[in-house]
């Protein structure tokens, strides 16, 4: 299911038509940051100046129409923790985060929830009918710890119905590049309680290349989502370091992009 690319001058971002609420998956393009953070770095925690990060967020707001003066976001810790966000949690997105978790759900209109990434998978969830959204940071540790299960459960606690939830798994490291050890494959298999040999390509020795996007898509199906409502981006961040931040490609010398959704 295709994603749509949008441009506003040099700034680029993506949306998924399956998500029927305002949202965006950002790229590294169109900002004012410099050096190894060039150009649309969206986190103060990468060594950028507050002035640069604020201007990058302002440019993103103008381009997308999202309400980004205040938002809810976290210091992400590769956990399965999901926070139910309210307006009391919001602050300007260029400040130090107030939370430690890897996902947010909310049913409050006009409250953007944000997760950051630079290879890990961004997953946005939306139940337009019942007015609930989520943003989830799905690195492999969070994925195998069933962060999506926690996110869907918290969405249900706010009135969402799994069969009404749409999901978009955005640009992130692809099966072409996500090289892992056997413990990661085993953990993904344990999560799904199924054979995943079709999602694994053998590498050298005991290494393998894992299709983490499909692991998460299958988990969403297990949680009751309609496969027709699940969109998966085919863009790999490690293959396209000119467009996206990639932690593996740069050995950690990078900024961050974001996935954002609001009601």
N, C-alpha and C positions, 0 to 999 in steps of 0.2 A: 504494500500500500504506500504510494509515494508521499514524500514530504515536499513542501513548497519552499523555494528559496526566495527571499525578499532582499532588496537592496534599497538603501537610502544614502546616496553618495557612495562613500567607500565602506559604509557599514553594511554588514550582511548578517542575516539571521534566517532561521527556518521555522516553519510551523507544520503541524500535522492536521489535515482536514478532518480527521476522525475526532479531534478534540474540539468540542463546540463551545469552549470558553476562551477568553483572551489569554494568549500564551506565547512563548517564544523559546527557541533553542538558539543561543547566541554562538557566534564564531569569535575568532581573535581579531577580526577586521573592523576598522573604522573608528578607532579610539585615538588617544593622545599619549599613551604611555610609550616609553622608549627603551632602548637596549634590549635585553632578553625578554622584557615584558611588552614589547611592541605588538599590538597597539591597543586592543580593547580588553585590557586586563580589568577584571571586575572585583578583585579582592584586595583589601588593604593588607592582608596577611602575607602577601608575597614580596614585601619590601618596596612597594610602590608608594607614592605620595598620596595623601588624602585628596589633594587638589586634582591630581590626575584621575583617581578613581571616581571622584564626584563628577567630573566632566564626562567620563565614560558612561556613567549611569544616566546623566542628563541627556547625552546623545542617544542612548538606547531608548529612553522614555519618549523622546521626540519621534524616533523612527517607528516604534511599535505601538504607541498609544497606551501602553500599560501605565498604571499609576505607581511610579517607582520612587516617590518622595519618601515613603515609608514602606517597609516590607518585613517579613519574618524569615530569618535564615539562621544558620548555625555554624559552629566549628564542627566539622564533620569528622567522625572518629571511627568509621568503618564498622558501625554497630548495626543492630536491628531496631534501634530506638526511633519511634515515631511520635511526634508531639502534636497535639491538637492545638492549633494556633488561633489566637484571638487578637483583636485590635490592641489590646494591652501589651502584646508582645512586640509590636512593630516599632521599628526605628529606621533611620536613614541607612541604606544598604552600603554606604562607604565607611561605616563605623565598625568597631570590633564587635563580633557576634556575642549574643547574650546566652546562647544555648549550646549544649553539646548533644547532637543527635544526627540522624541521617535521613530524616523524612518529616514532612509536615502534612497534615490534613486540615481543612477548614471548611466551614459553611457560611463564613461572613463575607458579604459582598464588598468588593473594592479593597480586599486585603491580599496583596501578592505574597505567595509563598515561593521560596527560592532554594534551589540546591546548586552547588558548584561541582565542576568536574574538569578533568584533563586526561581522559582515557576511560574512567569509570562511566557506567551507563546512567544517563538521566532518564527517569521514567515519570511521565505525567499521567495522572488519572483524573477522569472527569465523569460525574453523573449529573448531566445538565437537568434532567427531569426532577431530581431531588435536591439539587443545589449543593453539591459537595465536590471538592477537588482535592488533589494531593500532588505533592512533588517528592520524589524518592530518589536517593543517591544509591545506586546499585553497583558498587564495587563487588568483587567476588566474595569477600568476607561477609558483607551485608546480604548479598544474594543468598548464599548458602545458609545464613542464619535466619532466613525467611522474613526479611524486612517487608517484602510485598504482602505476605500473609498478615503481618501486623498492620500495614497500611490499609488493606482492604477491610480488616476487622474494625479499625477506627473509623473508616468511612461509613461502615454499616452502623456504627454506634451513633452517627449523626444523621441517619436516615437513608443512606445510599443503598441501592440494590445491586448486587454483583452483575446481574443480567443487563442492567442499565449503564454500567460503567464502561467508558471507552478508555483505551490506554495507548500511549505513544512511547516507544523506546527510541530515544533520540540518538544522535551521532555519538559514538564511543568506540572503543577498541573492538575490532572485528575478529572473526574466526581466522582471518588471514594472518593476524599478528599476535593474538593473545596466547603466548606460549606459557605453559604452566607445568607444575610437577604433578605426580600421580595423586597427591593428597587433595589437590583442588578438584580433579576429575571425580575422585571418590566422594568428596563432599557434595558436589553437584548431583551425583547419582543418589546420594542419601536424601537430599532435599526433594527430589522428584519421585523417589522410590520406584525408579524405572531404569531400564537399560538406556544409556545415552550414547552408545557407540556411534550412532549416526551424527552426533554433534561433536565428535572428537576426531582429529586427524593426527596421526602419529608423527612425532618429531624425532630428534636424535636421542638415543639412549632411552631413558624413561620419560623424556619430555613429550608433551603433546600440545596441540593447538585446540583450544576449547571455544565453541560457539556460545559465548555467554549471553548474547542477545536472545538466542533461541531457548536457552535454559530459562531465562526470565519470562519469555513469551509462553512457554509451556506451563510455568508455574501460575501465570495469570489465568490460563485456561482451567487449571486444576481448582483455582479459587472461584470459578463460576463465571468468568468473563466469556463472552461470545468471541470466538476466534476472528470473526468478521469485524469486530470492534477493536482489534489490536493491530496497530501499525508499528512496523520496525524499520528504522532507517538503515540503509545499506552503506552509509558513510562511516569509514574507519578513521578515527582521529590520528592514529599512528601513521597511516598511509598518506594523510593530507596535513602535515605540520605547517604548511603555508596558510591553511584556512582555520585549523583548530589547534588548541593547546594539547600537547601530548607529553605526559610525564615520562613515559618510557623512551620516546624518541629523543628527548632533551636531557635525559638523566636528571630530571627534576628542576631544571633551570627554565622555568616557564611561569606564565600567569594562569588564570582560570577563566573558563566560560561558564555560563549559567543556563539553567532551565527554570522558567518562571511561568506560573499560572495564577489566575485570579478569577473570581466570579463577577 
